Amino acid sequence: MIAVIMQPTYLPWIGYFDMIDKADYFVILDNVQFEKQSWQQRNRIKTANGQWKWLSVPIIQNFPQNIDRTCINNTQNWRKKHWKTIQQYYCKSKYWDKYCNNLQEIYLHEWEYLVDLNLLIIFYLIEKLGISVKVFRSSSLPITGNQVNYLINVCNYLQANTYLSAQRASSYIEKNNIFQEEGITLIYHEYQHPFYNQLFGNFIPYMSTIDLLLNEGENSLNIIRSG
């Protein structure tokens, strides 16, 4: 059984869902420290000039604070701005009519906590992509430990014999052989970003997954798996 443990990000890119698709268990790591100006609160979409732009959710800064306790700054009219921006650049996409109402509902709701917004988006995309996985929130699991020990403890709790890690985590994971000592196979996610149909000129990789979904619809998961 394969476990993936990742922080909840805003409008995640397609590699995020490729990892989830490869897993039996997806643990949302929401009880670690929030990082400002990170993927936790922002991501990218493609614009009409063939470039990309950030969509960033404003937060109330109260550092240090965990992800699951980070509040959105709703004094700023970010929800209307984000929805209007998505609508502006994707209203002519092939599958806009299929998904626009569900996406709009996300931005009609006023969210207090960033994690709740991110989780709804992640769950929505898991469903629409057609991914089957068991999901847990780390904040709801009776598990302690720091960094690598925590990952090991999660895998043992779930009885997962394989841990799929992002490449960027190798710098601290490989400092010891704990996974091997615990009988857990450690593998790193290798991903070649696939091409797909986009609006507005030349293809730009690493956009939010909504870029893929709105342009490719039901074929989106096949494209993700081709990477």
C-alpha contacts under 8 A as a table, 3 or more apart, distances in Angstrom:
res1	aa1	res2	aa2	distance
1	M	23	A	7.60
1	M	24	D	5.91
1	M	25	Y	7.73
1	M	159	Q	7.45
1	M	160	A	4.75
1	M	161	N	5.59
1	M	162	T	6.11
2	I	22	K	7.54
2	I	23	A	4.96
2	I	24	D	5.20
2	I	25	Y	6.35
2	I	160	A	5.60
2	I	161	N	6.46
2	I	162	T	4.69
2	I	163	Y	5.71
2	I	164	L	6.73
3	A	23	A	5.56
3	A	24	D	6.08
3	A	25	Y	4.72
3	A	26	F	5.98
3	A	27	V	7.40
3	A	155	C	6.56
3	A	160	A	5.95
3	A	161	N	8.00
3	A	162	T	6.28
3	A	163	Y	5.05
3	A	164	L	6.18
4	V	19	M	6.98
4	V	20	I	6.70
4	V	23	A	6.03
4	V	25	Y	6.24
4	V	26	F	4.93
4	V	27	V	6.13
4	V	163	Y	6.22
4	V	164	L	5.36
4	V	165	S	6.68
5	I	26	F	5.94
5	I	27	V	4.64
5	I	28	I	5.98
5	I	29	L	6.18
5	I	151	L	7.61
5	I	164	L	7.96
5	I	165	S	7.56
6	M	26	F	7.71
6	M	27	V	6.49
6	M	28	I	5.40
6	M	29	L	5.32
7	Q	28	I	5.59
7	Q	29	L	4.51
7	Q	30	D	5.98
7	Q	40	Q	7.38
8	P	28	I	6.06
8	P	29	L	6.75
8	P	30	D	6.68
8	P	40	Q	6.19
8	P	115	V	6.79
8	P	118	N	6.11
8	P	119	L	6.67
8	P	122	I	7.82
9	T	12	P	5.67
9	T	39	W	5.33
9	T	40	Q	4.03
9	T	41	Q	6.50
9	T	42	R	7.54
9	T	118	N	6.03
10	Y	39	W	6.26
10	Y	40	Q	5.46
10	Y	41	Q	5.38
10	Y	42	R	5.51
10	Y	43	N	6.19
10	Y	117	L	7.92
10	Y	118	N	5.22
10	Y	121	I	7.57
11	L	42	R	7.44
11	L	43	N	6.06
11	L	118	N	7.19
11	L	121	I	6.62
11	L	122	I	7.33
11	L	208	S	5.46
11	L	209	T	6.65
11	L	210	I	7.20
12	P	16	Y	6.25
12	P	17	F	7.81
12	P	39	W	7.78
12	P	43	N	6.90
12	P	122	I	7.53
12	P	208	S	5.35
12	P	209	T	5.99
13	W	16	Y	5.74
13	W	17	F	7.37
13	W	43	N	7.93
13	W	206	Y	5.92
13	W	207	M	5.75
13	W	208	S	4.39
13	W	209	T	4.86
14	I	17	F	5.30
14	I	18	D	6.32
14	I	206	Y	7.35
14	I	207	M	7.79
14	I	208	S	6.90
14	I	209	T	5.12
14	I	212	L	7.90
14	I	224	I	6.36
15	G	18	D	4.84
15	G	19	M	6.38
15	G	191	Y	6.92
15	G	193	H	7.70
15	G	224	I	7.35
16	Y	19	M	5.46
16	Y	20	I	6.58
17	F	20	I	4.83
17	F	21	D	5.93
17	F	126	I	7.45
17	F	224	I	7.70
18	D	21	D	5.01
18	D	22	K	6.34
18	D	224	I	6.04
18	D	225	R	6.47
19	M	22	K	5.21
19	M	23	A	6.51
19	M	164	L	7.50
19	M	189	H	7.03
20	I	23	A	5.20
20	I	25	Y	7.95
20	I	26	F	6.19
20	I	131	I	7.76
20	I	133	V	7.22
21	D	131	I	5.75
21	D	132	S	7.07
21	D	133	V	7.16
23	A	26	F	6.43
23	A	133	V	6.65
23	A	164	L	7.69
24	D	132	S	8.00
24	D	133	V	5.33
24	D	134	K	6.23
25	Y	133	V	5.90
25	Y	134	K	4.90
25	Y	135	V	5.96
25	Y	136	F	7.58
25	Y	158	L	7.87
26	F	133	V	6.69
26	F	134	K	6.09
26	F	135	V	4.83
26	F	136	F	6.32
27	V	135	V	5.82
27	V	136	F	4.74
27	V	137	R	5.60
27	V	138	S	6.13
28	I	135	V	7.36
28	I	136	F	6.09
28	I	137	R	4.74
28	I	138	S	5.82
29	L	32	V	6.77
29	L	137	R	6.39
29	L	138	S	5.15
29	L	139	S	7.43
30	D	66	N	7.25
30	D	67	I	5.24
30	D	68	D	5.31
30	D	115	V	7.34
30	D	137	R	6.64
30	D	138	S	6.02
30	D	139	S	6.15
31	N	66	N	5.58
31	N	67	I	5.89
31	N	68	D	5.88
31	N	138	S	6.39
31	N	139	S	5.29
32	V	66	N	5.11
32	V	67	I	6.01
33	Q	64	P	6.82
33	Q	65	Q	5.64
33	Q	66	N	4.14
33	Q	67	I	5.77
34	F	40	Q	7.59
34	F	64	P	7.50
34	F	65	Q	5.90
34	F	66	N	5.09
34	F	67	I	4.62
34	F	70	T	7.22
35	E	38	S	5.74
35	E	40	Q	7.26
36	K	40	Q	7.81
36	K	41	Q	7.47
37	Q	40	Q	7.68
37	Q	41	Q	6.60
37	Q	42	R	7.09
38	S	41	Q	5.98
38	S	42	R	6.49
39	W	42	R	5.01
39	W	43	N	6.05
41	Q	56	S	5.77
41	Q	57	V	5.26
41	Q	58	P	7.49
41	Q	59	I	8.00
41	Q	114	L	7.48
42	R	54	W	6.53
42	R	55	L	5.44
42	R	56	S	4.17
42	R	57	V	6.11
43	N	54	W	5.56
43	N	55	L	5.54
43	N	56	S	6.72
43	N	207	M	7.42
43	N	208	S	6.29
44	R	52	W	6.25
44	R	53	K	5.43
44	R	54	W	4.63
44	R	55	L	6.03
44	R	206	Y	7.72
44	R	207	M	5.20
44	R	208	S	5.65
45	I	52	W	5.47
45	I	53	K	5.73
45	I	54	W	6.72
45	I	55	L	7.42
45	I	86	I	7.92
45	I	207	M	5.32
45	I	208	S	5.86
45	I	211	D	6.68
46	K	50	G	6.70
46	K	51	Q	5.86
46	K	52	W	4.29
46	K	53	K	6.52
46	K	89	Y	7.31
46	K	200	F	7.94
46	K	204	I	7.59
46	K	207	M	6.87
46	K	211	D	7.44
47	T	50	G	5.67
47	T	51	Q	5.52
47	T	52	W	5.42
47	T	53	K	6.89
47	T	89	Y	5.78
47	T	200	F	7.17
48	A	51	Q	7.23
48	A	89	Y	6.28
48	A	199	L	7.74
48	A	200	F	5.46
49	N	200	F	6.67
50	G	200	F	5.11
50	G	201	G	5.71
50	G	202	N	6.90
51	Q	204	I	7.81
52	W	207	M	7.93
55	L	82	H	6.52
57	V	72	I	7.11
57	V	78	W	6.68
58	P	72	I	5.91
58	P	73	N	5.33
58	P	74	N	7.69
58	P	76	Q	7.41
58	P	78	W	7.30
59	I	70	T	7.05
59	I	71	C	5.75
59	I	72	I	4.22
59	I	73	N	4.66
59	I	114	L	7.70
60	I	70	T	7.10
60	I	71	C	5.58
60	I	72	I	5.80
60	I	73	N	5.16
61	Q	70	T	7.91
62	N	65	Q	6.25
62	N	70	T	7.95
65	Q	69	R	6.42
65	Q	70	T	6.38
66	N	69	R	5.37
66	N	70	T	6.35
67	I	70	T	5.32
67	I	114	L	7.62
67	I	115	V	6.54
68	D	113	Y	7.15
68	D	114	L	7.44
68	D	115	V	5.56
68	D	139	S	7.90
69	R	113	Y	6.71
69	R	115	V	7.92
70	T	113	Y	5.80
70	T	114	L	6.00
70	T	115	V	7.40
71	C	112	E	5.59
71	C	113	Y	4.40
71	C	114	L	5.75
72	I	111	W	6.94
72	I	112	E	5.63
72	I	113	Y	5.66
72	I	114	L	5.63
73	N	76	Q	6.27
74	N	77	N	6.62
74	N	78	W	7.38
74	N	110	E	7.60
74	N	111	W	7.93
74	N	112	E	7.77
77	N	80	K	5.90
77	N	81	K	6.50
78	W	81	K	4.97
78	W	82	H	5.96
79	R	82	H	5.26
79	R	83	W	6.15
79	R	107	Y	5.31
79	R	108	L	7.31
79	R	110	E	8.00
80	K	83	W	5.25
80	K	84	K	6.00
80	K	107	Y	7.03
81	K	84	K	5.25
81	K	85	T	6.10
82	H	85	T	5.11
82	H	86	I	6.18
82	H	107	Y	7.83
83	W	86	I	5.12
83	W	87	Q	5.99
83	W	104	Q	6.74
83	W	107	Y	6.37
84	K	87	Q	4.99
84	K	88	Q	5.92
85	T	88	Q	5.05
85	T	89	Y	6.38
86	I	89	Y	5.50
86	I	90	Y	5.85
86	I	91	C	7.76
87	Q	90	Y	5.38
87	Q	91	C	5.19
88	Q	91	C	6.03
89	Y	92	K	7.47
90	Y	93	S	5.12
90	Y	96	W	6.66
90	Y	211	D	7.96
90	Y	214	L	7.21
91	C	96	W	5.73
91	C	97	D	7.99
92	K	96	W	6.74
93	S	96	W	5.35
93	S	199	L	6.98
93	S	214	L	5.95
93	S	215	N	5.46
94	K	97	D	7.89
94	K	214	L	6.51
94	K	215	N	5.40
94	K	216	E	7.22
94	K	217	G	7.91
95	Y	98	K	5.30
95	Y	99	Y	6.67
95	Y	213	L	7.45
95	Y	214	L	4.81
95	Y	215	N	5.87
95	Y	216	E	6.94
95	Y	217	G	5.79
96	W	99	Y	5.57
96	W	100	C	5.45
96	W	214	L	5.53
96	W	215	N	7.79
97	D	100	C	5.58
97	D	101	N	7.60
98	K	101	N	7.67
99	Y	102	N	5.67
99	Y	103	L	6.33
99	Y	214	L	7.16
100	C	103	L	5.10
100	C	104	Q	5.99
101	N	104	Q	5.09
101	N	105	E	6.32
102	N	105	E	5.23
102	N	106	I	6.83
103	L	106	I	5.38
103	L	107	Y	7.07
104	Q	107	Y	5.32
104	Q	108	L	6.30
105	E	108	L	5.02
105	E	109	H	6.65
106	I	109	H	5.86
106	I	117	L	7.78
106	I	120	L	7.81
106	I	121	I	7.64
107	Y	110	E	7.37
111	W	114	L	7.03
111	W	116	D	7.08
111	W	117	L	6.27
112	E	116	D	7.83
113	Y	116	D	5.56
113	Y	117	L	6.88
114	L	117	L	5.27
114	L	118	N	6.24
115	V	118	N	5.06
115	V	119	L	5.94
116	D	119	L	5.15
116	D	120	L	6.21
117	L	120	L	5.39
117	L	121	I	6.45
118	N	121	I	5.21
118	N	122	I	6.10
119	L	122	I	4.96
119	L	123	F	5.93
120	L	123	F	5.17
120	L	124	Y	5.94
121	I	124	Y	5.05
121	I	125	L	6.16
122	I	125	L	5.21
122	I	126	I	6.11
123	F	126	I	5.04
123	F	127	E	6.19
124	Y	127	E	5.22
124	Y	128	K	6.21
125	L	128	K	5.06
125	L	129	L	5.80
125	L	209	T	7.94
126	I	129	L	5.32
126	I	130	G	6.15
126	I	131	I	5.31
126	I	132	S	7.72
127	E	130	G	5.16
127	E	131	I	6.28
128	K	131	I	7.88
128	K	218	E	7.85
129	L	213	L	7.83
129	L	218	E	6.98
129	L	220	S	6.42
129	L	221	L	5.49
130	G	221	L	7.11
131	I	221	L	7.90
136	F	140	S	7.50
136	F	141	L	7.77
137	R	140	S	5.48
137	R	141	L	6.88
138	S	141	L	5.22
138	S	143	I	7.90
143	I	150	Y	7.30
143	I	153	N	6.67
143	I	154	V	6.76
143	I	157	Y	7.99
144	T	150	Y	6.08
144	T	153	N	7.46
145	G	148	V	7.96
145	G	149	N	5.37
145	G	150	Y	4.32
145	G	153	N	7.38
146	N	149	N	5.48
146	N	150	Y	5.11
147	Q	150	Y	5.34
147	Q	151	L	6.58
148	V	151	L	5.10
148	V	152	I	6.25
148	V	172	Y	7.74
148	V	173	I	6.13
148	V	178	I	7.84
149	N	152	I	5.05
149	N	153	N	6.11
149	N	178	I	7.81
150	Y	153	N	5.02
150	Y	154	V	6.20
151	L	154	V	5.16
151	L	155	C	6.30
152	I	155	C	5.17
152	I	156	N	6.19
152	I	178	I	7.74
152	I	179	F	6.70
152	I	182	E	7.69
153	N	156	N	5.09
153	N	157	Y	6.02
154	V	157	Y	5.04
154	V	158	L	6.21
155	C	158	L	5.21
155	C	159	Q	5.81
155	C	160	A	4.91
155	C	161	N	7.01
155	C	162	T	7.74
155	C	163	Y	7.15
155	C	184	I	7.98
156	N	159	Q	4.77
156	N	160	A	6.20
156	N	161	N	7.80
157	Y	160	A	7.75
160	A	163	Y	7.28
160	A	184	I	7.64
161	N	183	G	7.09
161	N	184	I	4.82
161	N	185	T	6.21
162	T	184	I	5.31
162	T	185	T	4.53
162	T	186	L	5.96
162	T	187	I	7.42
163	Y	184	I	6.89
163	Y	185	T	6.17
163	Y	186	L	5.08
163	Y	187	I	6.28
164	L	186	L	6.31
164	L	187	I	5.09
164	L	188	Y	5.68
164	L	189	H	6.41
165	S	169	A	6.81
165	S	170	S	7.91
165	S	186	L	7.36
165	S	187	I	6.24
165	S	188	Y	4.86
165	S	189	H	5.91
166	A	169	A	5.75
166	A	170	S	7.58
166	A	188	Y	5.77
166	A	189	H	5.30
167	Q	170	S	5.69
167	Q	188	Y	5.61
167	Q	189	H	6.04
167	Q	190	E	7.30
168	R	171	S	6.87
169	A	172	Y	6.08
169	A	173	I	6.18
170	S	173	I	4.97
170	S	174	E	5.61
171	S	174	E	6.09
171	S	175	K	7.13
172	Y	175	K	5.56
173	I	176	N	6.69
174	E	177	N	6.82
177	N	180	Q	5.42
177	N	181	E	6.18
178	I	181	E	4.92
178	I	182	E	6.05
179	F	182	E	5.14
179	F	183	G	6.28
179	F	184	I	5.04
179	F	185	T	6.63
179	F	186	L	6.56
180	Q	183	G	5.08
180	Q	184	I	5.68
180	Q	185	T	6.58
180	Q	186	L	7.68
181	E	184	I	7.58
191	Y	227	G	5.50
192	Q	227	G	4.69
193	H	205	P	6.76
193	H	206	Y	7.68
193	H	227	G	5.25
194	P	205	P	8.00
194	P	223	I	6.71
194	P	224	I	7.07
194	P	226	S	6.47
194	P	227	G	5.06
195	F	203	F	7.13
195	F	205	P	7.59
195	F	223	I	7.94
196	Y	203	F	7.68
196	Y	212	L	7.28
196	Y	216	E	7.45
196	Y	223	I	7.29
197	N	203	F	7.70
197	N	212	L	7.84
197	N	215	N	6.17
197	N	216	E	6.82
198	Q	201	G	7.47
198	Q	202	N	7.95
198	Q	203	F	6.39
198	Q	211	D	7.55
198	Q	212	L	7.68
198	Q	215	N	6.13
199	L	215	N	7.80
204	I	207	M	7.20
207	M	211	D	6.38
208	S	211	D	5.65
208	S	212	L	7.52
209	T	212	L	5.20
209	T	213	L	6.25
210	I	213	L	4.89
210	I	214	L	5.84
211	D	214	L	5.54
211	D	215	N	6.27
212	L	215	N	5.27
212	L	216	E	5.74
212	L	217	G	7.46
212	L	220	S	6.30
213	L	216	E	5.32
213	L	217	G	4.85
213	L	218	E	7.58
213	L	220	S	5.80
214	L	217	G	5.82
216	E	219	N	5.66
216	E	220	S	5.50
217	G	220	S	5.66
218	E	221	L	7.20
219	N	222	N	5.45
219	N	223	I	6.48
220	S	223	I	5.14
220	S	224	I	6.25
221	L	224	I	4.93
221	L	225	R	6.12
222	N	225	R	5.13
222	N	226	S	6.32
223	I	226	S	5.12
223	I	227	G	7.10
224	I	227	G	5.78
